[in-house]
Amino acid sequence: MEYSIGGLAKLAGISTRTLRYYDKIGLLQPKDVSESGYRKYGPNEVNILQQILLYRDMGVKLEDIKRILTAPAFRRLEALETQLDVLQEKRRQVDLMIANVQKSIASEKGETVMTDEEKFEGLKDRLIRENESRYGAEARSLYGNETVDSSNAKLKSMTPQQYERMQTLSGDIAALLKKAAETKDPDGTLAFKLYELHKEWLMFTWHSYSPEAHKGLAQMYVEDPRFSAYYDQIAPGSAAYLRDAIVRYCR
């Protein structure tokens, strides 16, 4: 079935202006344009638009979406399966948070007693499941089941203060990475501070520090598209910059 620009916009629940912009930046071009300038979209364009909107709702930037969709290795089925995994994990996270808030409300009403540890239990369980879902197979292959299980146990046993510090560090790293990556200087003071913050963040789940393991993880940030997409949405080239800063100062 073919659609006009207005028909496709109505079908997808977006504006024709958005479709024209996607055409302008080469993200989604019509199947055909008539001599009078009318755009026509076919089944392939419908599928591409679905992918664009799914990625957009997942927080992926348009330039990254274009890179993903135009990559020679892109496969629609694999992309949909990955998107389903991400969305299901988000649903599990939301369900866990709802249960945590419900218990907190009951505690406030005096219907139950909730310890400080329990207030953070759902948050830590969510983080563990998220990490297992996304990176568990690779981590267990690289470091072994015992190391990964030990890391998860250390995370689960964190005090509320430790967990809060780890979360604060995550935000601090992202903010500093955005600023540091703009300098394009992995040897500067910002790069060294970034390395220190990243090392401190790692040690909340690592039992002992290994420069080689740290450098290996940094390299994975560049080679694994899941990591690179996460960091590069902070600022273009952030994954490579973080890798270079870690490799430069690891000791």
Secondary structure as UniProt FT lines:
FT   STRAND          3..4
FT   HELIX           5..12
FT   HELIX           16..24
FT   TURN            25..26
FT   STRAND          32..33
FT   TURN            35..36
FT   STRAND          39..41
FT   HELIX           43..57
FT   TURN            58..59
FT   HELIX           62..70
FT   TURN            72..73
FT   HELIX           76..108
FT   TURN            109..110
FT   HELIX           116..143
FT   HELIX           145..156
FT   HELIX           160..181
FT   TURN            182..184
FT   TURN            186..187
FT   HELIX           189..202
FT   TURN            203..205
FT   HELIX           211..223
FT   HELIX           225..232
FT   TURN            233..234
FT   TURN            236..237
FT   HELIX           238..249
//
